């Protein structure tokens, strides 16, 4: 009988190289990824009503000021008219 060889799977190599992992002073990890990489996954999770999203409702997300201003304008103009 051959001994089993177990390996840890870290995902596709191209995905790992796209991520920039940096240690903060509090030794918690932060990851910077392009919005285009995570947006389709988040949209699918919201549409599929994935329960794990509730675990992250209070998480803070850092975005650029430009994106923040665009989101505020979008929020304002998508309100239904009275």
N, C-alpha and C positions, 0 to 999 in steps of 0.2 A: 504494500500500500504506500502511495506517495504522500509525503507530508504536505499539508495545505499551506499555501503561501498567501497571506492576506495583505492587501494593500489599501491605503486610504485614498479614496477618490476625491480629488479637489476640483473636479469639473474640467471643462475644456480649457486648454492652455491659452487660447486667444482671449478668453474672457478674463482670466487671471491677470494677464499682462496689461489689460486695459484699465484695471483698477489701480488706484494709487492709495495705498494704505499708509497712514501716518500715525505715529504714536503721539498722543497729547500729553501734557504734563501730568494729568491725572491717570495716565496709563490706560485710558479707554481708547478704543480705535475709532477712527473716522475714515470713511471711504468717499472718494470723489468719483462720480460717474457722470457721463453725459445724460441729460434728461431724456434724450431719445432712446437710451438703453432701458431705462426703468419705466418710462411712461406706458408703453404697451402692456407691460406686466401688471402695473397698477390698475389700468383701465379694465383689463380682463378680470382682475381680482375683485374690483368693485362690481362689475356687471355680473359676476358669478356669486356675489355675496359671500365671499370667503370670510370665515369667522376670525381668522388670524389677523385681519386688518384691525380689529378692535384692540388687539394688544399694542398697537402702535399709534392709537389716536392721540395720545398726549406727547408724542415725539416731536421735537423741534426740527425743522428742516431749514437749512440755509440756502437762500436763493439770491440771485443778483438783484440790484435795485431796479434795473430795467424790466426784468420779468415780473417783479412785484408790482410795478406801476401798470404794466399791461394787464395783469390779473385784476387789479383794482378797477381799471377802466372796463374790462370785460364784465366784471361783477355788476358794475353800475348800469351798463347798457343792456344787460340781459334780463333785468327786472321787468316783469310784465307791466305794461302801461295801465294806468287806472281808468 
